Amino acid sequence: MNAAAPSETAHTAPPSAESHGTKKDARPAPARRRKGSLLTALTWVVALLFFAPVAWMVLTSFKQESAAASSPPSFFFEPTLDQYRNIISSDAGPYFMNSLIATAGSTILVLILAVPAAYALSIRPIKRTQDALFFFISTKMLPIVAVIMPIYVIAGQIRMLDNILTLIILYTAMNLPIAIWMMRSFFLEVPSEVLEAASIDGASLLGTMRRVLIPMVAPGIAATALICVIFAWNEFFFALNLTAANAATAPIYLMSTMTSEGLFLAQLSAASVLASLPVVLAGWFAQKQLVRGLSMGAVK
């Protein structure tokens, strides 16, 4: 009986040491939690600071003009939909339709041109691939204001001023370099073994693109398309200088709310909310694909 006691003591001692070690390792946990909570709170503060102007714009859109222009600002007011009714009943429809046509048309053209170009520069690179990539991105280094005069003269000579097709072509040229660079990074993530297997199975180039590559880089295509939609929808400089009445876009309508009679803040806020809504909804519905697409090249 006495001989068994030391054995029991020997068996019970190690768990006591392990539990002591566990307590020692658990001591920094509250500090880590406080640090994590502080970082989370700081992130929320920064996010709210960025979102505050948007929230104020939305609130102002539900005010009357007198309440929107009051000083100091009024935080408590009776909401109204008058500003939205005025915009919907006005001639804003053609402006938004022009933006929709220019954005959709240019985005489709960009994807049609960028996907084969990115495939050639990633899967089937040529000797001067880096030179070609630099040429594409160098077109973004030229300020738009430096080329607007020749573009205006050429468009006038061929009778393409105030034409929605002109905006589609220019938005395509504006977004194509970025789309090629983005799509190339997505194609580089495709394993070469997949392409070799498709080649062994006798798949043609178009078959490989349609059945293998496109499904694999679909999140990247969605991310690229959304970036092109945002840039084209928000573009202002080309639309301001090359359109008048027939092809004017939503940003031009926003500017038209600022008249010589004064700045109508509530109406401008309501128009801005309506102009931002399509891009916000597109990003909301495509957020899963967007996150996957933008993170495809981040982690190997």
C-alpha positions, 0 to 999 in steps of 0.5 A: 500500500505504501509503495503505491503512494509514490507511484500515484504522486509521480503520476499526478505531478506532471498534470499539475505542472502542465496546468501551471504552464497553461496558466502561465501561457494564458496570462497575456490573453486579456492583453491580446483581447484589449489590443484586438478590441482597441484595433476594432474600435479604431477601425470602426471610427475610421470607417464611420469617418469615411461613411459620414459624408455619405450618410449626411448626403442621404439624410439631406436628400430627405429634407426640404431645401430650407432645412438642407440650407439651414445653419447650423445644420438641422439633425431633426426634421420631417422626412420627405420624398419631394426631392426624389419625386422632382428628379424622377418627374424631371428629364433625368431619365435620358442622362442615366440611360446614357450612362447605362449604355456607355458603361455597359457597352464599354465594359463589354468591349473591354472584356472582349479585348482584355481577356485574349490580350491577357491570355497572350501575355500570360499563358503564351508570352512573347519575347517583348511581353514586358515592353507590351505591358509597359506600353499599355500602362504608359497610356494611363500616364498621359493626363486626359486634359492633354489629349482632349483637344485633339480628341475634340477636333477629330470627333468634330471632323467625323461628326461624332460629337455629342454621340454616345458611341464616342463615349463608349470608345473612349471609356474602352480605351480608358479602362483597357490597360487596367483590365489587361494588367488585372486579367494577366495577374489572374491568368498567371494563377492558373496552374500549367498542369491544367492547360497541359491536361486540356491539350492532351485531351485534344481541346482547341485554343477556343475550347480551352478558353471557354471550358477551362480558363474562363470558369477558373478566372471567373471571379477575376473577370467579375472584379475587372468588370466591376472596376470598369463599371465604376470608372466608366459610370463616374467619368466626368471629363470626357462627358463634359467636353464631348457631349451637349444634350443627346449623349450627356451622362449622369455626372452631367445631370448632377452638375446641371442641378447647380444653376445660377439661381443657387445651389439646391442642396437637397435636390443635389443630394437626392440626385447623387444618391440615385446616381450612386445607387447602380454602382453600389448595388452592382458592388453589393451583388458582386461582392463575393466574386469581387473579394475572390477576384481581388485576392486571387493573386495575393496568396499562393 
